[in-house]
Amino acid sequence: MSGPGVPKSNNDVTNSDPLQMNQTLLKALSIASLAALVLLGLLRFANLEADFPPGITWSGVLYTDEGWYANAAVRHSWHGEWYLAGDFNPAVNMPVGFLLQRLVFAVFGTSLWSVRICSAVSLVVLAALAALLTAQWFGRASGLLAGLLIVSNYVGFAYSRLAVLEFLGSAFVVAAFFVALYPRSEKTLWRVVLASTLVALAILVKSTMAFAMLPLVHAAWRGGKTRKTQGMLAATAVVLPVVLAGGWHVMARSAYPEDYRYFSELNVGERAFRDAGALLTNVPEVLKRITVPGTLFARLSLAAAGVAWIVSKRYRQNPLVQAWLLFVVGYMALLSVVFYSPPRYYIPLIAPLAGLGAASCREIRTWLKRKQTHPFLMNLPYVLFAPVVLFEAVAVSSYMAQTDSSFPRMARGVGVIMEAREESPENMILLGKVSDSVAIETGVKAVSTRVGTKPLEWKLRHYRPNYFILHNDHEAIPVLLAEGAVLEPLGEWDVHRNYYEAGENIRLFSIHWEQQGDTAPAAE
């Protein structure tokens, strides 16, 4: 009942007040977005042993990289030693990943599941920090959108369930941005010191994270109120990462010169352009690959950032926007100077693209509001990103609904065969391109056919492996035969459904040595 002198009930207000209805709807959307954010974040921890989804990569990451970059932690966990003379020892150049993985193994045990925890946690931490940072500068809606764009990203979801180091390095970088730019206040020296330390750790995870010094120096410089303070903060942001990361590299080069030079030559010397014409040709190719994390996601984020840049001076001057842009520019410049850039190299771009896209929505909405645009059109920027989140989330759900675990099944099968034939685990030495990855699950001592400071002949004479696991490394067979090896087939597995067109089954052989050859002296 209502009339003159009779106050309206709460229901009457709710039903008649558009503003109240709008607030109720926004609250419901916020709760739903937060729930989706948490759910998608947790989903990447489900069935971590599952195979990588098809159609994303063409590199050997599925068979090799997990083992190569975890081999120091795996060796130390199973055998008490992190270093293998003559083989591939990336922990010399990149120690932080090794230390964190070893800590995880100490807590959860050594397995494919536990080694992949680092990547999954890194992505969740990265998404949370990016969402909070965006919300601080551009409001709750943009913060939730930034987080959703990161955790729902299909390519990011896939790689966050592999033991690769890109997300771990990116998490340190975003953590540095969080320290330097949150909350919005003057940059004190201790904050710049902490942020610089995080960047140094990122560099010691992956050397490609050195680009993060550029946005950090800019953020530090902007934080000072006087020229003197600006110079001091910027100098700290330069000097501290150089001293910390550079100091480690000086010590590593001194202690393990052969391994240090090999890693540097493998990742820089053999891949860097030396011809200016080829470099200029490569730049457009790298720019096109910015869509690797998702064509619609990348293009819409960049388009929204472009519009916001044009219509909003506040957006152009925002420290977080400038940090994200310098992140993208610096990282793309870094990728441009090398000819080898597999899809996983582009996943660090997911966070800055999501941050720029979400921040742009707020600025475009504010500009449309000043133009007295219809309420629906004002919210159109956010609406346009909804299909991106939905499409990516559906792709993630479809993948999780039909997973297989062929790689861990193969690794365990290899372990069962070897254990049945050997009296002591110390006798199980496995040779092969994929041997390091198999070792994660089985604990065998792995020796690589493809990478290492010593040639394969030296490794065969030095270690006398008694098993050979073959996958696209047929060039090792003539060397084995020349050294007197007789190969006995023991098993065969179809792994990752032969991910590539020219893929082949993984095969296990026992090695019998007819002639011993010269044995190299034992490593000290």
Buried (B, 14 or more C-beta within 10 A) or exposed (E): EEEEEEEEEEEEEEEEEEEEEEEEEEEEBEEEBBEBBBEBBEBBBEBBBBBBBEEBBEBBBBBBBBBBBBBBBBBBBBBEEBBBBBBBBBBBBBBBBBBBBBEBBEEEEBBBBBBBBBBBBBBBBBBBBBBBBBBBBBBBBBBBBBBBBBBBBBBBBBBBBBBBBBBBBBBBBBBBBBBBBBEEEEBEBEBBBBBBBBBBBBBBBBBBBBBBBBBBBBBBBBBBEEEEBBEBBBBBBBEBBBEBBEEBBEEBBEEBEEBBEBBBEBBEEEEEBEEEEEBEEBBEEBEEBBBBBBEBBBBBBBEBBEBBBEBBEEBBEBBBBBBBBBBBBBBBEBBBBBBEBBBBBBBBBBBBBBBBBBBBBBBBBBBBEEEEBEEEEBBBBBEBBEEBBEBBBEBBEEBBEEBEBBBBBBBBBBBEBBBEEBEEBEEBBBBBBBBBBBBBBBBBBBBBBBBBBBEBBBBBBBBBBBBBBBBBBEEBBEBBEEBBBEBEEBBBBEBBEEBBEEBBEBBBBBBEBEEEBEEBEEEE
